[in-house]
Amino acid sequence: MKKLMTIALAALMSLSLVACKQKDLNEAIADVNGTKITLGQYEFMLKMNKDSVESNIGGADKWDEKDQTGVSYKDKYKRLVLDQMINTELLAQNAEKEGLKPTDKEIQASYNDLKTYVNSDENLKGAAEELGINDEFLKEQAKISLLIQKSQEKFYSEEKVSDSEMKKYYDEHIDEYKKDEVEASHILIKTTDDQNKPLPEAEQKKAKEKAEKVLKEVKAGGDFAELAKKYSQDPGSAANGGALGAFGKGMMVKEFEDAAFGMEPGQVSNLVKTDFGYHIIKVTDRIKETTSFDEAKEGIKEEILKNKYGEKIAELQKKAKIEKFDKVIESAEFVEK
């Protein structure tokens, strides 16, 4: 009986060791015209850009949340980084075909900058060691970065954009060159608690009465900024005399926007009710202007060139032999569990 238990225990330990076997960091997650991108390289790039993405999505606990398309930020980011790595490899390969070549001095300088950056972040440095990212890989990344830079410079210097192309773009995107903004201040008397939940009806009634009292003081010639400092319950603007700065359409809730855009500079609104409470709005300026074609030309040229460069990447993708290995991609991790 004891022998059977020993055999069973050994079998369980064997299964456990198999289950805990480390993934192969040299396994390919993608192949681009015969050049493989490994799991280790992929996880390193995921970790390299992780902090900046976290700051945009609202923190490390947001990775599993889904965006409006139903895709988690984690999966979206993984796809984005892989696509960028594939495009980077394609562009570098094409740059070499075009005969572009950075000097050894340029590569060394770029490598030194990259190495310094990695070593300046203990987490990134640790990830590099854990994932088998050596100096050879970093030097290759430095070379690839320079190849792409030279490719872009060549493309942007040789590709021509005519005035007719720019004018056509300007006419098709004219709304982007029109500015219609209001500069305003407000006094807010809240009808919600600190969690933005509606106050009881009796307290909402008191809030309205208070807002009407403040409005009377404003209409009687009271200093709007001083009254905002004294009464406004909007912590973001009260200390600044209620000043909100300039804003365009779509930036404020509808009731507030309709009132603000319906007034002239110097006018003060009656009470404006929103889900946040009662607002008294003072419009201080109205900005309506259109950037002329001549003023916009340089930016339009850059935008058209950027679009054409994107078309070049798409063409390279069509001609390339690209394989992605989904199971390996799924195994990639960059967030602590």
Stockholm file with secondary structure:
# STOCKHOLM 1.0

chainA/1-337         MKKLMTIALAALMSLSLVACKQKDLNEAIADVNGTKITLGQYEFMLKMNKDSVESNIGGADKWDEKDQTGVSYKDKYKRLVLDQMINTELLAQNAEKEGLKPTDKEIQASYNDLKTYVNSDENLKGAAEELGINDEFLKEQAKISLLIQKSQEKFYSEEKVSDSEMKKYYDEHIDEYKKDEVEASHILIKTTDDQNKPLPEAEQKKAKEKAEKVLKEVKAGGDFAELAKKYSQDPGSAANGGALGAFGKGMMVKEFEDAAFGMEPGQVSNLVKTDFGYHIIKVTDRIKETTSFDEAKEGIKEEILKNKYGEKIAELQKKAKIEKFDKVIESAEFVEK
#=GR chainA/1-337 SS CHHHHHHHHHHHHHHHHHHTCCCCTTSEEEEETTEEEEHHHHHHHHHHTHHHHHHHHTSGGGTTCBCTTSCBHHHHHHHHHHHHHHHHHHHHHHHHHTTCCCCHHHHHHHHHHHHHHHHTCHHHHHHHHHTTCCHHHHHHHHHHHHHHHHHHHHHHHHCCCCHHHHHHHHHHTGGGGEEEEEEEEEEEEESBCTTSCBCCHHHHHHHHHHHHHHHHHHHTTCCHHHHHHHHCCCTTTGGGTTEEEEEETTSSCHHHHHHHHTSCTTCBCCCEEETTEEEEEEEEEEEEEECCHHHHHHHHHHHHHHHHHHHHHHHHHHHSCEEECHHHHHHCCCSCC
#=GC SS_cons         CHHHHHHHHHHHHHHHHHHTCCCCTTSEEEEETTEEEEHHHHHHHHHHTHHHHHHHHTSGGGTTCBCTTSCBHHHHHHHHHHHHHHHHHHHHHHHHHTTCCCCHHHHHHHHHHHHHHHHTCHHHHHHHHHTTCCHHHHHHHHHHHHHHHHHHHHHHHHCCCCHHHHHHHHHHTGGGGEEEEEEEEEEEEESBCTTSCBCCHHHHHHHHHHHHHHHHHHHTTCCHHHHHHHHCCCTTTGGGTTEEEEEETTSSCHHHHHHHHTSCTTCBCCCEEETTEEEEEEEEEEEEEECCHHHHHHHHHHHHHHHHHHHHHHHHHHHSCEEECHHHHHHCCCSCC
//
